[in-house]
Amino acid sequence: MQIILAMILIYSLAGLFLKKKFNSNHLRYFTFGLIFSIIQLVLGIIFIFTFNPFGFFLIKNIFSVITPVLFIYLGWSLHNKQFDSRKKFLRIFIFYGLGLFLLSINYYNLN
């Protein structure tokens, strides 16, 4: 998942600095990133409840799985409301980047 989000960040950063026009291919890439993050959310919640149903860290683990996906979804919904291509790429870069950062912190805290 981190590789997909990193590729999306590079792609949005290139679109931002090269002043590309936002087209349907960009929409597909960013949608696939959102879909994969939601799949990871569902699998993470299933994993948490199957291996630790009443543990002390249940709330912490659930928030650590939900928070990155919320940032990614927030970036997705904010970029849909923009009409300027640069603003769309900027919203995707900021919020998908925050999601990737939180996923990376979460991954290293679990290992």
N, C-alpha and C positions, 0 to 999 in steps of 0.2 A: 504494500500500500504506500509506503514511503517513497518508493521509486516512482510510482505513478504520480503522486503529488509533486515530487521534485521535477518531473518532466513537465507537468502543467505549469509549475512556477517558472521554469526556464522559457517555456513557450509564451506565457503571458508577459514575461519581462521583455522578450524579444519583440513581441507585438507592441508593447508600450514604447520602447526606445526606437524601434524602426518605423513607428507611426503607421502600422498596418491597419487596414480596415477590417473591422470585425465581421466575419462571415459565418456560414453554416458549419464549416469545418471546426472553427474555434468553439462554436456552440456544442458540437459533438464531443470534443475533447474534454471540455469542462463538465459536460453532463456525465460522461463516463467516470470522471473523478468523483463526482457526487454520488453516483450509483455505487461505486466500489467502496466509498466511505460508509454508506448506509449498510451495505452488506457486512462490512467489518464491524459496525455497531451491533447488528443483530447477532453475529457470531460471538462477539465479545460478551454480550449480555447472556447468551445461552451458556457460554463457558463459565461465566461467573456464578450463575445460579446452579449449574450442575456440580461444580466442584466445591463450592463454598456457600451453601444456601443460607446459613444463619451466622456467618462469621462476623467478626468485629470490623473488618475492613470492607464490608459489603457496600456501604454507602460511598466510601472513597473510591472503590473500584468502579462503581457504576458512573460516578461523576467524571472519573478519568477517562472513561470510554465515551461518554455522551458529549463532553465539552468540545473536543476537536471536531466532531461531526456538526455540532451546532455552529461553530465558526465557519466551517465549509458551507453549510446551508445558508448562513447569513450572507456570505460572500456571493453565493449563487443568486439569492433573491435580490440583493442590492445591485448586482450587475444587470439583472433583467430590467430594472427600472431606469437604467441609464440609456441615453441615446448616442452619446459620444463614445467612439471606440476607445480612446485613451482612458476614459473614466471606467469603462468596462474592464479593460485589462488591469487597471490599477486596483479596482475592487477585488478582482480575482486574485491578484498577486498578494495583496495584504491579508485577506481572510483565509485563503488556502495556505498561505505561508504560516499564519498563526496556527491553523489546524495541523500542519506538518510539524511545527515546533512542539506543540502539545503532544502529538503522537510520539515524537522522538523522545521527549522527556518521560512519557508514560512507559515506553518500551524499555528504556534504560533503568527506570525505577523497579520494574518487575524482574529484571535479570540481575 
